[in-house]
Amino acid sequence: IGSSVYAGQINKAVRQYCSANLAALQQKQLGLFVCCGQPEKAMSQLELGFPEELVQSALIKGYFGYQLDMKKLNLLERLIVRALGRHKDELEIKHAAIESFADSFV
């Protein structure tokens, strides 16, 4: 189960799904991942965003990078992103991390 991180939070629908299905999800072998533009905060955002019980029972946790498309942001969002030091479109996908994550389930 994964989510992008937006303003320091994982997607609300993902968070709600995990909370509503926590008991069933804890019975599965699953991994959790995030995609965000601040790699140094990725694991803390994952741990704070998903239910604690789910984080503890996850087989693996991962960070897969991010894609920043400034054209899709509104003015306030662009200002926030610029305050974080980003000024242009960026793409940094961690393909090796994705492959390693997937291999954990083989």
NORJO-V555965 format. One record per pair of residues at least 24 apart in sequence whose C-alpha atoms are under 10 Angstrom apart, sorted by the first residue. I is the first residue (numbers start at 1). J is the second residue. D is the distance in whole Angstrom. If there is no record, write none. Layout:
I & J & D
I & J & D
//
This chain:
1 & 25 & 10
1 & 30 & 7
1 & 31 & 6
1 & 32 & 5
1 & 33 & 6
1 & 34 & 9
1 & 50 & 10
1 & 58 & 10
1 & 61 & 10
2 & 31 & 8
2 & 32 & 6
2 & 33 & 5
2 & 34 & 5
2 & 35 & 8
2 & 46 & 9
2 & 50 & 9
2 & 61 & 9
2 & 62 & 9
2 & 63 & 9
2 & 64 & 10
3 & 32 & 9
3 & 33 & 7
3 & 34 & 5
3 & 35 & 6
3 & 36 & 9
3 & 46 & 9
3 & 49 & 9
3 & 50 & 10
4 & 33 & 9
4 & 34 & 5
4 & 35 & 5
4 & 36 & 6
4 & 37 & 9
4 & 46 & 10
4 & 63 & 10
4 & 64 & 10
4 & 65 & 9
4 & 66 & 8
4 & 67 & 10
5 & 34 & 7
5 & 35 & 6
5 & 36 & 5
5 & 37 & 8
5 & 38 & 9
5 & 42 & 8
5 & 45 & 8
5 & 46 & 9
5 & 49 & 9
5 & 66 & 9
6 & 35 & 9
6 & 36 & 8
6 & 37 & 9
6 & 77 & 10
7 & 36 & 10
7 & 77 & 9
7 & 80 & 9
7 & 81 & 9
8 & 36 & 9
8 & 37 & 10
8 & 38 & 9
8 & 41 & 9
8 & 42 & 9
8 & 44 & 10
8 & 45 & 7
8 & 46 & 10
8 & 48 & 9
8 & 49 & 9
9 & 36 & 10
9 & 45 & 7
9 & 46 & 9
9 & 48 & 8
9 & 49 & 6
9 & 50 & 10
10 & 34 & 8
10 & 35 & 9
10 & 36 & 9
10 & 45 & 8
10 & 46 & 8
10 & 48 & 9
10 & 49 & 6
10 & 50 & 8
11 & 49 & 9
11 & 50 & 10
12 & 49 & 9
14 & 49 & 9
14 & 50 & 8
15 & 49 & 7
15 & 50 & 6
15 & 51 & 8
16 & 50 & 9
16 & 51 & 10
17 & 50 & 10
18 & 50 & 7
18 & 51 & 7
18 & 54 & 8
19 & 50 & 8
19 & 51 & 7
19 & 52 & 10
19 & 53 & 10
19 & 54 & 9
22 & 51 & 8
22 & 53 & 8
22 & 54 & 7
23 & 53 & 9
23 & 54 & 9
25 & 53 & 10
25 & 54 & 7
25 & 57 & 9
25 & 58 & 9
26 & 53 & 8
26 & 54 & 6
26 & 55 & 9
26 & 56 & 9
26 & 57 & 6
26 & 58 & 8
27 & 54 & 10
27 & 57 & 9
28 & 57 & 9
28 & 58 & 9
28 & 59 & 9
29 & 57 & 8
29 & 58 & 7
29 & 59 & 6
29 & 60 & 9
29 & 105 & 8
30 & 54 & 9
30 & 55 & 10
30 & 57 & 8
30 & 58 & 5
30 & 59 & 6
30 & 60 & 7
30 & 61 & 9
30 & 104 & 10
30 & 105 & 8
31 & 55 & 9
31 & 57 & 9
31 & 58 & 5
31 & 59 & 5
31 & 60 & 5
31 & 61 & 6
31 & 62 & 8
31 & 101 & 8
31 & 102 & 9
31 & 104 & 9
31 & 105 & 9
32 & 57 & 10
32 & 58 & 7
32 & 59 & 8
32 & 60 & 6
32 & 61 & 5
32 & 62 & 6
32 & 63 & 9
32 & 101 & 9
33 & 60 & 8
33 & 61 & 6
33 & 62 & 4
33 & 63 & 6
33 & 64 & 7
33 & 65 & 10
33 & 98 & 9
33 & 101 & 9
34 & 61 & 8
34 & 62 & 7
34 & 63 & 5
34 & 64 & 6
34 & 65 & 8
34 & 66 & 9
35 & 62 & 9
35 & 63 & 6
35 & 64 & 5
35 & 65 & 5
35 & 66 & 5
35 & 67 & 8
35 & 92 & 10
35 & 93 & 9
35 & 94 & 10
36 & 63 & 8
36 & 64 & 8
36 & 65 & 6
36 & 66 & 5
36 & 67 & 8
36 & 68 & 9
36 & 92 & 10
37 & 64 & 10
37 & 65 & 7
37 & 66 & 6
37 & 67 & 8
37 & 68 & 8
37 & 81 & 9
37 & 84 & 9
37 & 86 & 9
37 & 90 & 9
37 & 91 & 9
37 & 92 & 9
38 & 65 & 9
38 & 66 & 9
38 & 84 & 9
39 & 63 & 7
39 & 64 & 9
39 & 65 & 7
39 & 66 & 9
59 & 101 & 10
59 & 104 & 8
59 & 105 & 9
60 & 100 & 10
60 & 101 & 7
60 & 102 & 10
60 & 104 & 8
60 & 105 & 9
61 & 101 & 8
62 & 94 & 10
62 & 97 & 7
62 & 98 & 8
62 & 100 & 9
62 & 101 & 7
63 & 93 & 9
63 & 94 & 8
63 & 97 & 7
63 & 98 & 8
63 & 101 & 9
64 & 92 & 8
64 & 93 & 6
64 & 94 & 5
64 & 95 & 7
64 & 96 & 9
64 & 97 & 6
64 & 98 & 6
64 & 99 & 10
64 & 101 & 9
65 & 91 & 8
65 & 92 & 5
65 & 93 & 5
65 & 94 & 5
65 & 95 & 9
65 & 97 & 9
65 & 98 & 9
66 & 90 & 8
66 & 91 & 6
66 & 92 & 5
66 & 93 & 6
66 & 94 & 8
67 & 91 & 4
67 & 92 & 6
67 & 93 & 7
68 & 92 & 9
//
